[in-house]
Amino acid sequence: MNLILLFPSDFIPATSRVILAGRRHAHVMAIHRAVVGDRLIVGVENGRTGQGVVVRLTDSELEMDIALSQDAPLKIPVILAVALMRPPVFRRVLQSATAMGVEAIHVFHSQRVEKSFWQSTALEATDIREQLILGLEQARDTVMPAVFLHRCQKSFMQEDLPKLLEGRRGLVADPSGDKIGIPWPGPKVLVIGPEGGFIAQELDAFCAAGCSLAGLGPRVLRVETAVTAFLSRCL
């Protein structure tokens, strides 16, 4: 936890002080090993970052006086569109994409996605939010990316994707695609396929919608590796 993310409910009314318990308190005790007077990096959800001075610390609570002095880091101009993957991988992708600063994450169905994945608790709003928080804490960010779930592939391709591509370059990750130089300038939609990749008809549909195939070479990468590798070229 490189930043302690705060929420409006943490604040003592009409003050600049917060009281934390649970996971964040335990982390400060076990990892930061904070004592009264220590300064910790904090940020308010969708707001500014700064420092918190520990003014009270017990076995169950942490109280800090907060001063916010900096804006959150800017997002990279990328919308990430990923085919749904196995729940453990999905959780890791949410964390890493959030940490790398994407504007939004769209999750869609494709031919090689197991339909049972859509029944996973990983898609519940509370679970998704938990992964986003972990990603923000890692990157010292505060601004949540929006996450959208598209269970109908046809609807995503015909209705949602064209809107996403307005004013943006669409890049579909595929080993057959042309290598693109570093960095990739301008706003873009980065599309990552499922474990097993897109079928030929899906690649054709993305190209027909105005996307280009983009590759990193002939190697086939795991989804979570591909997400990180492609996004790193957008920083």
C-alpha positions in Angstrom: 0.0 0.0 0.0 1.9 3.0 -1.3 -1.1 5.3 -0.6 -3.8 5.0 2.0 -7.1 5.7 0.1 -9.6 7.6 2.1 -13.4 7.9 1.7 -15.8 10.6 2.9 -17.2 8.2 5.6 -13.7 8.1 7.2 -13.8 11.7 8.1 -14.9 13.0 11.5 -17.6 15.6 10.6 -16.5 19.2 10.2 -12.8 18.3 10.7 -9.7 17.3 8.7 -9.3 14.1 10.7 -10.1 10.5 9.7 -10.5 7.4 11.7 -9.5 4.1 10.1 -10.1 0.5 11.1 -10.0 -2.9 9.5 -7.6 -3.6 6.6 -6.0 -0.2 6.4 -5.4 0.0 10.1 -3.9 -3.5 10.1 -1.7 -2.6 7.1 -0.3 0.5 8.8 0.4 -1.5 12.0 2.0 -4.5 10.3 3.8 -2.9 7.3 4.3 0.8 8.0 4.8 0.1 11.7 3.6 3.6 12.3 3.7 5.4 15.6 2.0 8.6 16.7 3.6 11.5 14.9 4.5 9.6 11.7 3.5 11.0 8.3 1.8 8.7 5.8 0.9 9.3 2.1 -2.9 9.6 1.7 -5.5 10.5 -0.9 -9.2 11.0 -1.0 -11.3 8.9 -3.5 -11.6 10.9 -6.7 -9.8 13.8 -5.0 -6.4 15.1 -4.0 -3.4 13.4 -2.3 -1.3 14.6 0.6 -0.1 13.5 4.0 -1.7 12.2 7.1 -0.1 12.7 10.5 -0.9 9.9 13.0 -2.4 11.5 16.1 -3.9 8.4 17.8 -3.2 4.8 17.4 -4.8 1.9 19.2 -5.1 -1.9 18.6 -8.3 -1.3 16.6 -8.2 2.3 15.3 -5.9 4.8 13.6 -6.6 8.6 13.7 -4.9 11.0 11.4 -4.9 14.7 10.7 -5.1 15.1 6.9 -3.6 17.8 4.6 -4.2 17.4 0.9 -1.8 19.4 -1.4 -1.5 17.6 -4.7 -3.7 16.5 -7.6 -3.9 12.9 -8.5 -1.7 11.7 -11.3 -3.1 12.1 -14.8 -4.7 9.1 -16.5 -3.2 7.8 -19.7 -5.5 8.4 -22.7 -6.4 4.7 -23.0 -9.7 2.8 -22.7 -9.0 -0.9 -22.1 -11.4 -3.4 -23.6 -10.8 -6.9 -22.5 -12.6 -10.2 -23.1 -13.7 -11.8 -19.8 -11.1 -14.1 -18.4 -10.8 -16.6 -15.5 -11.8 -14.8 -12.2 -8.4 -14.9 -10.6 -6.8 -13.4 -13.7 -9.6 -10.8 -14.0 -8.9 -9.6 -10.5 -5.2 -9.2 -11.3 -6.0 -7.4 -14.5 -8.3 -4.9 -12.8 -5.5 -4.1 -10.3 -2.7 -3.7 -12.8 -4.8 -1.7 -15.4 -6.0 0.6 -12.6 -2.4 1.0 -11.3 -1.2 1.9 -14.8 -3.8 4.6 -15.1 -6.4 3.6 -17.8 -9.4 5.9 -18.1 -12.0 3.1 -18.2 -12.2 -0.7 -18.5 -14.8 -2.5 -20.7 -15.2 -6.2 -20.2 -17.0 -8.1 -23.0 -17.9 -11.6 -24.1 -16.3 -13.4 -27.0 -16.4 -16.9 -28.5 -13.6 -18.4 -26.4 -14.9 -17.0 -23.1 -16.5 -19.7 -20.9 -20.1 -18.6 -20.2 -19.7 -19.7 -16.6 -17.2 -16.9 -16.0 -20.1 -14.5 -16.1 -21.6 -16.1 -12.9 -18.4 -15.4 -10.9 -18.5 -13.2 -7.8 -15.5 -11.4 -9.3 -18.0 -9.5 -11.4 -19.9 -8.2 -8.4 -19.6 -4.4 -7.8 -18.1 -4.8 -4.4 -15.4 -7.2 -5.6 -14.6 -5.0 -8.6 -14.3 -2.0 -6.4 -12.0 -3.8 -4.0 -9.6 -4.6 -6.9 -9.7 -1.0 -8.1 -8.8 0.3 -4.6 -5.8 -2.0 -4.5 -4.7 -0.7 -7.9 -5.1 2.9 -6.8 -3.2 2.3 -3.6 -0.3 0.8 -5.5 0.0 3.7 -7.9 -0.7 6.5 -5.4 -3.8 7.4 -7.4 -7.2 8.3 -6.2 -9.4 8.4 -9.3 -11.4 5.2 -10.0 -11.6 4.1 -13.6 -15.1 3.3 -14.7 -15.8 -0.4 -15.3 -18.5 -1.6 -17.8 -19.6 -5.2 -18.3 -20.9 -6.3 -21.7 -22.5 -9.8 -21.6 -23.7 -9.6 -25.2 -20.9 -9.7 -27.7 -23.1 -8.5 -30.6 -24.3 -5.5 -28.7 -20.8 -4.6 -27.7 -19.4 -4.8 -31.2 -22.3 -3.0 -33.0 -23.3 -0.4 -30.4 -20.6 0.2 -27.8 -17.4 -0.2 -29.7 -18.2 2.4 -32.4 -18.9 4.9 -29.6 -15.6 4.1 -27.9 -13.7 4.6 -31.1 -15.0 8.1 -31.7 -11.8 10.2 -31.7 -9.6 7.3 -30.7 -7.4 4.8 -32.5 -8.4 1.2 -32.0 -5.7 -1.4 -31.5 -6.4 -5.1 -31.1 -3.6 -7.1 -29.6 -2.7 -10.1 -31.8 0.6 -11.8 -32.6 -0.1 -11.4 -36.3 -0.3 -7.6 -35.9 2.3 -5.1 -36.9 4.7 -3.9 -34.3 4.1 -0.3 -33.3 6.8 2.0 -32.1 7.1 3.4 -28.6 5.3 5.4 -27.4 1.9 5.0 -29.1 0.7 8.6 -29.2 -2.8 9.9 -28.9 -6.1 8.6 -27.4 -6.8 4.9 -28.1 -8.9 1.9 -27.3 -6.7 -1.1 -26.5 -8.5 -4.4 -27.1 -7.1 -7.6 -25.5 -8.6 -11.0 -26.3 -9.5 -14.0 -24.1 -7.2 -16.8 -23.1 -7.0 -18.6 -26.4 -7.2 -15.5 -28.4 -9.9 -14.1 -30.8 -11.2 -16.3 -33.6 -10.6 -15.1 -37.2 -14.2 -13.8 -37.6 -13.8 -11.6 -34.5 -10.5 -10.2 -35.7 -12.2 -9.4 -39.0 -15.1 -7.7 -37.2 -12.7 -5.5 -35.2 -10.9 -4.5 -38.4 -14.2 -3.7 -40.1 -15.0 -1.5 -37.2 -11.9 0.5 -37.8 -9.4 -1.1 -35.5 -5.8 -2.2 -36.4 -4.0 -5.4 -35.3 -1.1 -4.6 -33.1 1.6 -7.1 -32.1 4.7 -7.4 -29.8 6.2 -10.2 -31.9 5.3 -13.9 -32.5 5.1 -15.0 -28.8 1.7 -15.8 -27.4 1.3 -14.0 -24.0 -0.9 -14.6 -21.0 -3.8 -12.1 -20.8 -2.4 -10.4 -17.7 1.1 -10.2 -19.3 -0.3 -8.8 -22.6 -2.3 -6.1 -20.7 0.7 -4.9 -18.9 3.0 -5.1 -21.9 0.7 -3.2 -24.2 -0.2 -0.6 -21.6 3.5 0.1 -20.9 3.8 1.3 -24.5 1.1 3.9 -23.9 2.8 5.6 -20.9 
